[in-house]
Amino acid sequence: MTNDGIAVVDRGTRLERWNLELIVSKDKPMTGETQPASVVIRSEHLAAEISPHGAELIRLQDRDGRDLLWNGCEKWWTGRAPLLFPIVGRLPNDVAMFDGKMFSMRQHGFARNKQFSIVGASVSECIFRLASDDETRQQFPFEFVLEIVVAIEDATLRIGATVFNESSRAMPVSFGFHPAFRWPLPYGGSRQDHEIRFEKPESAPIRRLTDGLLDVTASTEVFEGSIMSLDDAMFVPGALVFDQLKSRAVNFGVPGEPSIQIRFPNLPHLGVWTKPGAGFLCIEPWQGYAAPLGFTGELKDKPGGALLAANATAQFAIEICLQGAKRASA
């Protein structure tokens, strides 16, 4: 474990743990024309489709084919479940500072716009890999490998991210998951009937963003309790950001109906976002968040992030579990 509570593991140990049935040689991953447009994995209860572009989950369905994930409609938002790396949120003027030098990096980093290689796949698991290249070094002057493992077991989808710092110096890193779930879910109930139920009672400030940066002074909102009712009006000011969260799991859905549980055991921050009127709700576990208003320092000193030692490895994970769903009647 690092000082930030991030799990650090040996690369070989992690790959062995996934125990893939079919795996492409790590020395010759699928790239270019040999790579399929997407990978589909499944269990008896769930099916998922993952694109090599950003290693993004682009479809999640229950066993009856009901969609749980947003479809990326251009009218509202083309994302579905992007991965955020090496930053979460925005930086002042979209500029990262390393050793006094400025590097341009847009909101949420570059991983979501990069093509990953498919390293391995089986019926229920797949592995994607992104390595530093000339394009990433122009934004983030470090050598790294980012591996994404997506696995389904029963009614749970797990996405694990492993970051390898292959540089000879410490590397600042943030990572975030950004899944957009259908709102409403396909199990009955209106949008207003849906709620987020937190694992633990909370007494947490709700942060808001100003020009994409964390504004810790503008809002006096505080979330108290374990149940958050949902309506479009709460998102008119933008995303809700929790930087002092006790819970590491939440449930999303209508009471008494099938719901989605999102577990994020080693991610301390959470964002909740939609565009008012859109048919999705993003529930986003993060390590890190947007730079605070007025922040002018180096990326390694930005609040919320982690500093990964040279040649060290960090892991981040999310589990999405469908609870209470029954087969649709004929």
N, C-alpha and C positions, 0 to 999 in steps of 0.2 A: 504493500500500500504506500502511496505517496502521502505527503503531508496534507494533501487535499482530499484524502480518502479514496483516491482512484486506485482500482485494482491494477497491479502490475504483474504480468505473467511472462513466461518464456514463450517465444513464438511457436516452437515445435509442440510444446505442451498444449497450447490452445488449439492448434489444428487437429491434434490427435483426439482431443475431447469431443469434437463434433462428429467424429466417426462416420464420415461420409461413405455411402455405398459406392458411388461413382465419383471419381475425381479426375480432373484434367491435371496433367503435370504442372507443378508450380513453376517449372522452368520454361514451360511453353503454354501460357494461358491463351485462351481464345481471344483473338483481336481481329479488328477489321472485318473482312468479308466472311471470315469463319465464325463470327459471333452472331448468335440469333438476336432478333429485335427485342425479345423479352424471354424471361424464364417463368414457368408456371410450376408451383409446388402445391401440394395438397395433403389433407388428411381426410378422415371420414366427415369432419365437421366444418372445415374451412378450405378455401382455395385462394391462393394469392398469386399475383402476377407482378414481377419485378423487372424494371427496365435497366439495362446497363448504363443508360444516360443518368448519371447521378446516383446509380444504385438505388433508384427510387421505387418504393412500393406504389404501383399504379392501379391496382385493383385488389379488393378483399371482399370475398363473398362467403355467405354461409352455405350450408350443404344444399339448400334449396335455390341457390343462385341469387339471393337477395344481396344487393350491394350495401356494404357497410362504409365504404370509402367514397369520398367526393370524386366526381368524374372529370374535374379540370375544365369546366365550362369557361370559355374565354370571356363571356360577359362579366364574370365575377372574379375568377382567379384561376390561372392555369395550373397551379401547383396541386399536388395530391398528398404527398408525404415526403417532401425534400429533406435531405440530410444537411445539417449546418456544420461547416468546418472550413477553415480553422477558427472562425469567429462566429458568435451568435449576435444578431442584431447589427446595428450600425456603429461606425466609428466617426468621430468628428471629421467632417469634410471627406469622409470615405478614405481616410489616410491612416495607415498603420506606421508606427515609428519603431525602428529597430536600430539600436546603437547610433542614435542621432540621425539616421537616414529615413527618408519618407518613401513609403510604398503605397500605391493605390490599391485599395481593396474594397469592393462593394459589400453591401449589407449581406450578412449570413455567409460570407466567404465564397469560395469558388467550387467546392466539391459538387454542389448540386447541378453545376453546368458542365461538368467534366464527364468524359466517357470512361467508364470503368471496364477492366478486363474481367471476364468470367473465369474464375480459377477452378471451380468445381460445382457439380450439381448432382442431385439425386431426386427421388420422387418428392421428398419432404424438406430438402435443404439446398441451399446454394450459397456460394462464396464469390464475392466481387473484390477486386483490388484496384486501388489507385496509387500510383507512385509519383513522387515529385518529378517535374520536368521543367523545361525552360520557361513555359508559360506560368507555372505556379511560382517559380523562383522570382519572377518579376513582381509578384505580389507578396510573397512569403519566403524569405531567403533561408530556407531550411530544407534538409533532405529528410523525407518521411515516406512511409508506406501506410495507407489506410485500407484496412480490410473490413468488409461488411459481410456478416453471416446472417442469412435469413432462414429461419427454421420453423416448421409447423409441427406441433404435437397435440393431438386431440383438438380441443377448441382454443388453443393458444398459439399465437404467432409471436416469435421472438426475433428481434433484430439486435444483433450484437455488433458493436464497432470496436475495432482494435487499432490504435494509433501506435506506430513504431517510429520513434525518433532516431533516425539514422545519421543525425548530425553529430559533430564533436562538441556541441555546446547545448545548454538547456534551451528548450523550445516552448514558447508560450502557446497554449492550446485551449480552445473551447470547443464544445461539441453539443449539438442539439438535434432532437427529433421534432418533426413538424407535421404529424399526421392530421389530415382533415377528414373528420367523420361526417357521415350524413346527419343532417339536422333538419327534420326529424329522422330518427332511425326507422327502418321499415317494419316496425312491430306495433304500430298504433300509437295514438296520442299526438297532440299538437306540439308545436315548437315550445309553447309556454308550459307544457306538461313535463318537459325534460328538465333534468337537474344534474348537477355534479355533486357527488357525495364523496367527501374527503375521508381518507383512512383514519385520520386523527382529528380531534377538535382543534380548530385553528384560531389564532388571534393574530392575524398577519396583515400588515399594510399592503394595500393594492397600489402598485406603482403604475404610472402612466408614462407615455412617451411624448416628447416635444421635439418636432423635427427629427423623429427617429431615435432620439437619445433619451436615456432614462432620466426622468424628472422626479427627484425625490422630495421636492419641496412643494410642487403645485397641488398635489392631491392630499386630502385628509381622509380618504376612503380606508376603511379597515374591514376586513372580512372576519366575522366572528362566528364560530360554530363549525359544523361539519357538512352542512347542506347549502349549496348555492343554487338558488333559482335562476333561471335563464330567460332573458328576453332581449330583443334587438336593441333596446334603448341603452343597455349597459355597454354596448360596443360602439356607440356613436363617438365617444372620445378616443376610440382605438382599442388596442390590446390591453388586457389585464396582466400585469407582471407581478409574480410572487418571488421575492428574493429572500424571504425569511420563512420558508415552509417547513412544517414538521412532517407532513405526510409524504410517503413515497409510493402512494397508490391512490387512484380516484376511480369512481364509477360514473359512467355517463349513460343516462337513459331515463325512461319513465318508470316511476315506482310500480312494482308489480308486473312489469313487462321485461322481456329480455334486454340486457344491458351490456355495455362494453366496459370491462375493467382495464385500466392502463396502469401498469406497474413499472416503476423506475427506481430501483433500489439504490443506485449510486449516483443519482442526478439530483442536486439540491434545489434547483430552480424550476419554475413553471410559468409558461405563458398560456393564456386562453384568448383566442381571437377569432373573429369573423368579420365580414362586411355585412352591416345590417340588411336583412332581407335575403342574403345568400343562403343556399341550402347546405351549408357545412358549418362545423365548429371544429377549430383546431385546438387540440389539447397537447401542449408542447413541453415535454421535459427537457431541461437544459443543464449543462455545466457552463455557466457564463450567461451574460445578457448584454444588452446594448451599453455602450459607454455612457457614464453619467454626463449630464450637461456640465460644461466647464472643464472636462477632463482633457489634459494636454500632454500626458506622459507617454512613456513607452508602452507597447502592447503587453509586455511582461508585468507591468504594474497596474493594468486595468482591473478594477474590481470584478470578482466573479469567475475569472479564468483560473487556469492551473499552469504550473510550470513543470514541464516534463524533462527530467535529466537526460543528458546525452546517453544514447544507446538504450534508453528505457522504453517501456511499453505501458500504455494506458488502455483501459477498457471502459466502455459505456454501453448500457443496454436498456431496452424497453420491451415489455411484454404486453400484448394486446389479447385479452381473453374474452371470448363471447360467453356470456353467462345466461342460462335460463332459456335458450332457444329450443324450440321443438320443431319437428318436421311439419311443413305446411300440409294441411289436409287436401286431399285430392278433389 
